[in-house]
Amino acid sequence: MTETPTPETTVPDGETPRARCPYCDRPFGREALCDLHVGEIHADVCTDAEREAYAEADEQEVDDLFFYHMKVVVVIGVSYALFVLVYMAVLGAT
């Protein structure tokens, strides 16, 4: 088994992490991030409940990414449309 590199993580003074990995004690700011970590890094030792939590967190992450991409496409489309309208207005005014 290869050893997983452990990134340097620190928790600011006065704050407590919302979740900690039960295997490597790494702190996380959100429970979903901990579920993703456990499912990806510790997949060989995690329980069925942790695998289910990983699947749910992964599905939520895919949904969030899809909506982010949709927002980007809309912003690009609106920006392009506004650019064309302003360009047409400038050309029409001359």
C-alpha positions, 0 to 999 in steps of 0.5 A: 500500500502506498502512503498518501501524502498529507497536506499541511493544514492548520485551523485558525485560532478560535475556530474548530473544523466542522469535520475531521477524517476518522482515519488521518484526522485531517480537518475540513470546513464542510462535512461533504468535503470530509465525505469526499476525502474519505471516499477517495483517499481511504476507499479501501478501509471505509465503511458502507455508510461512508461509501454512501455518504461519499456517493451522495457528496459526489452527486451533489458536487456534480450537480453544483458543477453543472449549475456553475457551468450553466451560469457561466454559459448564461453570463457569456451569452448575455455579455456577447449579446450586450457587446453586439447591441452596443456595437450595432448602436455605435455603428448606427449612430455614425 
